[in-house]
Amino acid sequence: MLMQYQALSIVAPNGGRIAQGLKTLEIRSWKPEYLPLKNLVIVENQSFLFADGEEEFGRAVALVDIESVHLWAKDEMSAACASSWVEGYFAWVISNVRPFAQPIETIAKRKLYRLELNL
């Protein structure tokens, strides 16, 4: 049965790192309008999407929850699997990770977007 989910695209290899439980913070320059985000689909894609309306093919790899967001601290780089730190960015705390047995081919878009999936 097809259901609607909110989705967030993450550039490879970090979608897989989230699905494996290695990456516990997602770093963004913005924060969601409301929390918590339950059953958020993580879509791994190959390129950073910079322009509104930009999209590419990706693979849905996991369902997660985002319970809280805080200002990203310099000592959280390893939890974010980051190679550099940027002041003023936000750390989205990833919890309740449910990786998919097989990735699902789907679309990757900017910001938060809606997907219809049969999970």
N, C-alpha and C positions, 0 to 999 in steps of 0.2 A: 504494500500500500504506500503510495507516494505521500510524503509529509513535507511541510515547509520547515526549513531550518535557517538560522542565521549562520553566515560563514565568514571566515577571515582567511585571506590568502597569505602564505608565508613562503619566502624564497628558500629553495633547497640549499643545504640539507636540513634546515631547521624545522620544517614540518615533521620530518622523520624523527628528529631529535625530541620533539614534543611527544610524538606517538610512543617513543621508547622511554619516556619519563626522564630524559637527560636534561632537557631544557624546561625549567619550571617558571621562567619569567619571559614574557613577550614584551619587547621594548618598542614603543611608538611615540611619535611626537604629539599625539592627541589621545584623548580618553573617550570611552563610550558615553553616550548620553545617560544611560542608566545601568545599574548593577543590581543583582548579579546577572551575568549572561550564562544561562543554563543551556546545555546541549549545543554548544557552538561547534560547528564543523570546521576543522582545520584543513585547508586546501593547500597542498604544496605545489608551487609553480617555479619556473626557472628564472624569471626576470623581475626586477623591481618595477612596479607599475606606478608611474609618476603623474600621469595626466588623467583628469576625470574622464570616465567612459572607457579608459584603456582596459583591455582584458586579454587573456590568453588561456590556453588549455592547461589544466592542472589535474591533481589527483587528491581526492578527499582521503585523508589518512587516519583521522581520529575525531571523536567527540570529546569536548572538554567543557569545564565550567570555569568562568572567570568570576571569582567572588569579590575581589578588591583590586584597586589600582592605587599606586602611590608614586611619589617622585622617585625616580631611579637613583640609587646610591652607587657610588664608585665601587664599593665592596661587593656588589651584586653582579659583577661581570661574568663570573663563571656560571652562575645560575641562569644567566641570559645567553650563555654560549657566545658571548660578544668578544670581539678583538679590540674594540675601543669604546670609550665612555663619552657620552655627550650630556652636558649639564642641561637640566630642564625637561628631559624626556621622562616618559611615564613607564613604570613597570606594571604590566598586567599579570596578576598572580594566577597561574594555571593550576587547576586542581581537577580531581575526578577524571583522569585521562582514561578514555576507552578506545584503544586502537582498533581499527578495522582489520579483520582477517586478511582481506584483500583490498588494496586501494581502489577507489571508484573514480573513473575518468569523469571530469566535470569542468566547469568554467572557473577561472580565477579572475577576480575583480578587485578594485580598490576599496579600502575602508571596510565597513560591515555591509554585507549584501545577503539577499535571500536565495536559497537553493531549494529545489524540490528533489528529494532523494527517497529511495525505497530501502530503508535500513532494516 
